[in-house]
Amino acid sequence: MDLGTRVKKRRSKLGMTQSQLAEAISTSQQTIQSIESGLVGNPRKLKEIAEALQTTPEFLRFGVGEMDNATVMASTSNYLPLISMVQAGAWADIQEVSPLDVELYPCPIKCSKRSFIVKVEGESMLPDFKPGDLIYVDPDKQAENGSYVVARLDDENQATFKQLIIDGNKKYLKALNPDWPNKFVEINGNCTIVGKVVFTGKAL
């Protein structure tokens, strides 16, 4: 489900017409039609649309959280920072970043306070994960065979997103993209698992 579909579904649930929603945010009915049809993927008045639809921008963009603000606030124990892969590579504690310097998103599932969010970069995890998808990472969750993880290799200055494969005494970081070169990277003391992916939000 994309942003346009979520806007249309929420509008219909509230019994609003496109014209009524357009009037509520001081725009045209054609603009709402373009958003709902998927022609506009990142509307400028997203915050106003969310308020008119009694939900949050995060829900409309990524499907994160429940439908309305009250439910989101009640169901989320904390908001997580959206950080870069470079920051993730050196991640130790949520106190490292100021809430004023990062975007914060509610975590719709139970996760530790050290958790964070990063955007998928590159195409190594296609087709399951596309560039721009949000992945929620919990450093306190134990990564197991088959887990999706954010890991830091000793010879790189940033983290990477891969699947952890444990085969006997050997461990690998696996790229899902069947056409990716070096699909398997063996790790043996040269890698630190930063955290386990516990939730994903799809990009538009």
Secondary structure, DSSP 8 states (H G I E B T S, - for coil): --HHHHHHHHHHHTT--HHHHHHHTT--HHHHHHHHTTS-SS-TTHHHHHHHTTS-HHHHHH--S-SSHHHHHHH-S-EEEEE-HHHHHT---GGGS-TTTSEEEE-SS---TT-EEEE--SSTTTTTS-TT-EEEEETTS---TT-EEEEEETT-SSEEEEEEEEETTEEEEE---TT-SS-EEEESSSEEEEEEEEEEE---
